[in-house]
Amino acid sequence: MLNNYPAATSRSAELHQRGKSVIPDGVSRSTVIIRPHPIYVNHGEGAWITDVDGNRYLDCNNNFTSIILGHADPEIENAVRKQLANGTAFSLATEAEIQLAELLCSRIPSCQQIRFCNSGTEAVMGAIKAARAFTNRPAIIKIEGSYHGTYDHAEASLGSDPSNWGTPDQPITIPYSTGTPDSLVEEVVVVQFNDVTGVTEAIHRVGSRLAAVLLDPMPSRVGMPAIEQAFIEAIRTGTRDVGALLILDEVISFRLAHAGAQSLHNIEPDLTALAKIIGGGFPVGAIGGRSDVMDVFAAVKGNRAAVPSGGTFTANPITMTAGFACMEQLHQSSFERLDQIGTQVREGLVAVFAKQSLDWQVTGAGSLFRVHPHQRVVNTYRDAHLDSDEVALMESFQHRLLEREVYFSGYGMGCMNLATSDNDIQHLLNAVDDALRVVAGQ
Ligand SMILES: Cc1ncc(COP(=O)(O)O)c(C=O)c1O
């Protein structure tokens, strides 16, 4: 049965009208906007969500990769209920944060210590501030197109396009939000993903001003390309040569393995930014790393820390309890199952594209994938960047999937949770097959 999205008379459309008068765009996240109106959710269970009109969708986004066990996981629910009865937030510490920190430090060898915060944005910002404080240097290098949250420096060149991105060997640093101070250009140098020569040159060019290189090992907006070992080695060696740090953004990629993507690629970061799955479905972030670097967060002999960090809801016991209840359920076997789900989806999509003789492709790993409506080899943001026709095609694809009970992001990123069954995967592949026939026929 086809879902009735969009419907002018739907409750979602009505809520959008109501929401717009008090919230710009009717929603607080630009990322959940779908035209003509956002979908307002009623509830989720396992691999599925149901909107306020009763439409059901297989969830191929999972709150931007933060849900890993499935919606409304009973063990997280029980743990949170118990904590709720004891209070939700105190201006004092709780044991719950130590419990989650111990679990994460025991899993990730590069994280000897951890400080929590409330989002991935804050985690990346905190890691950059820590690197600056540790090195006493201002500049960072980041990858063109790579998303790291909404901190000014981290979002540089997120939306670059052919009119402004410059040459491939020396991309131009482009501020993302309008009004970002020009000084950003002095403080952020941009390189392309997997460009060994480019990153090596940039590291040595910035040299004694460089605090850190910020790297996501499988950046979704860059197209989820496979990272080349030589690129990792160039960054690791180069940063050590000039006395800078490597910050690994594992906000998404931590769901790729029991100890994150760093364990898959033998990456030894100085600092790691975490978020999403470690909160068990609640708002979270964390900065982990070498204890000598993490010392910048500690007060020394009664003086304030080099990087003071607070946050009214930081390490609140609800999030910490939910995060622990989630992470505790994730064993090596869980990641094998997630890999299996992702492989079935990616192979199934390739088979559908071949059956319909479409020049589409899919990238990704583990439970993550990205669909590209073209056959360009995807190694960098520029390869993955969609022109206006491709953007329109993906938007139409998303709408046709919504009709067929699948929720999938408008730019092609997909993410499955552990509750996804083989029948669900078949549902997705059938929906894609049907949707593409309509889209290709347009
Ligand atoms: C790689 C990466 N880093 C950082 C962030 C920011 O995390 P948050 O949305 O929790 O602020 C995101 C969010 O999607 C992300 O994908």
The ligand as an SDF file (V2000), in Angstrom:
LIG
                    3D

 16 16  0  0  0  0  0  0  0  0999 V2000
   30.9190   12.8970   11.5190 C   0  0  0  0  0  0  0  0  0  0  0  0
   30.0780   13.7960   12.3630 C   0  0  0  0  0  0  0  0  0  0  0  0
   30.6630   14.5780   13.2820 N   0  0  0  0  0  0  0  0  0  0  0  0
   29.9430   15.3880   14.0780 C   0  0  0  0  0  0  0  0  0  0  0  0
   28.5860   15.4530   13.9670 C   0  0  0  0  0  0  0  0  0  0  0  0
   27.7990   16.3720   14.8590 C   0  0  0  0  0  0  0  0  0  0  0  0
   27.0850   15.6080   15.7860 O   0  0  0  0  0  0  0  0  0  0  0  0
   25.7620   16.2080   16.4610 P   0  0  0  0  0  0  0  0  0  0  0  0
   24.6980   16.2160   15.4240 O   0  0  0  0  0  0  0  0  0  0  0  0
   25.4840   15.2600   17.6050 O   0  0  0  0  0  0  0  0  0  0  0  0
   26.1130   17.5660   16.9340 O   0  0  0  0  0  0  0  0  0  0  0  0
   27.9330   14.6570   13.0340 C   0  0  0  0  0  0  0  0  0  0  0  0
   26.4610   14.6880   12.9010 C   0  0  0  0  0  0  0  0  0  0  0  0
   25.8650   14.0950   12.0400 O   0  0  0  0  0  0  0  0  0  0  0  0
   28.7020   13.8170   12.1910 C   0  0  0  0  0  0  0  0  0  0  0  0
   28.1200   13.0840   11.2430 O   0  0  0  0  0  0  0  0  0  0  0  0
  1  2  1  0
  2  3  1  0
  2 15  2  0
  3  4  2  0
  4  5  1  0
  5  6  1  0
  5 12  2  0
  6  7  1  0
  7  8  1  0
  8  9  2  0
  8 10  1  0
  8 11  1  0
 12 13  1  0
 12 15  1  0
 13 14  2  0
 15 16  1  0
M  END
$$$$
